[in-house]
């Protein structure tokens, strides 16, 4: 299940979205770097796909042919970092 970068809600994605498709919950573009599994702020051009062209605005729809949805990392609700640390250190 994919997850919207903006609202963090899980969205059903059975195929690669078109450039004009938007999240059904918040209306944000879906075909964006921040939704892609190759997005990595620590990588060159913030992308782990070496053949991908540079995209300046990671939150706007683009024409990248290497796009693959990033898998959702939870139930679609926002993660509280303090709670996560408490779980980690069991305090």
C-alpha positions as CSV (number, residue, x, y, z in Angstrom):
1,X,0.0,0.0,0.0
2,X,1.3,3.4,-0.9
3,X,1.3,6.5,1.3
4,X,0.8,10.2,0.4
5,X,3.8,12.3,1.4
6,X,1.6,15.2,2.3
7,X,-1.2,13.8,4.4
8,X,0.5,10.5,5.3
9,X,-2.7,8.6,4.5
10,X,-2.5,5.2,2.9
11,X,-3.7,5.2,-0.7
12,X,-4.4,2.2,-2.9
13,X,-2.0,2.3,-5.8
14,X,-2.2,-0.6,-8.2
15,X,-0.4,1.1,-11.0
16,X,2.0,4.0,-11.7
17,X,-0.1,7.3,-11.4
18,X,-0.4,9.7,-14.2
19,X,1.2,13.2,-14.0
20,X,-2.2,14.8,-13.3
21,X,-3.4,12.4,-10.6
22,X,-3.9,13.6,-7.0
23,X,-4.3,12.1,-3.6
24,X,-8.0,11.4,-3.0
25,X,-7.7,12.6,0.6
26,X,-5.7,15.9,0.4
27,X,-5.4,16.6,-3.3
28,X,-1.6,16.7,-3.5
29,X,0.1,15.4,-6.7
30,X,0.9,11.7,-6.6
31,X,3.7,11.5,-9.2
32,X,6.2,13.4,-7.1
33,X,9.7,12.6,-5.8
34,X,8.6,12.5,-2.2
35,X,6.2,9.6,-3.0
36,X,8.9,7.6,-4.8
37,X,10.8,4.7,-3.4
38,X,14.0,6.1,-5.0
39,X,13.8,9.4,-3.1
40,X,16.7,9.8,-0.7
41,X,17.8,13.2,0.6
42,X,21.3,11.8,1.2
43,X,21.8,10.7,-2.5
44,X,23.1,12.8,-5.4
45,X,20.1,14.8,-6.7
46,X,18.2,13.3,-3.8
47,X,17.5,10.2,-5.9
48,X,19.0,6.6,-5.7
49,X,18.2,6.0,-9.4
50,X,21.4,7.1,-11.2
51,X,19.8,7.4,-14.6
52,X,16.9,9.7,-13.5
53,X,17.0,13.3,-14.5
54,X,17.3,16.0,-11.8
55,X,14.0,17.3,-10.4
56,X,14.2,20.6,-8.5
57,X,10.7,20.7,-6.9
58,X,10.3,17.4,-5.2
59,X,6.6,18.2,-4.2
60,X,5.3,18.9,-7.7
61,X,4.3,16.4,-10.4
62,X,7.0,15.5,-12.8
63,X,7.7,13.3,-15.8
64,X,10.2,10.8,-14.2
65,X,10.0,7.4,-15.8
66,X,11.6,5.6,-12.9
67,X,8.8,6.5,-10.4
68,X,7.7,3.6,-8.1
69,X,5.5,4.2,-5.1
70,X,7.2,4.2,-1.7
71,X,5.6,1.6,0.6
72,X,3.5,2.9,3.5
73,X,5.3,2.7,6.9
74,X,2.4,2.4,9.2
75,X,-1.4,2.7,9.5
76,X,-1.6,6.1,7.8
77,X,-1.6,8.2,11.0
78,X,1.2,10.6,11.9
79,X,4.1,9.2,13.9
80,X,4.9,10.8,17.2
81,X,8.7,10.8,17.7
82,X,8.5,11.1,21.5
83,X,6.2,8.0,21.6
84,X,8.5,6.1,19.3
85,X,11.5,6.9,21.6
86,X,9.5,5.8,24.7
87,X,8.7,2.5,23.0
88,X,12.4,2.1,22.0
89,X,13.7,2.7,25.5
90,X,10.6,1.3,27.2
91,X,10.1,4.3,29.5
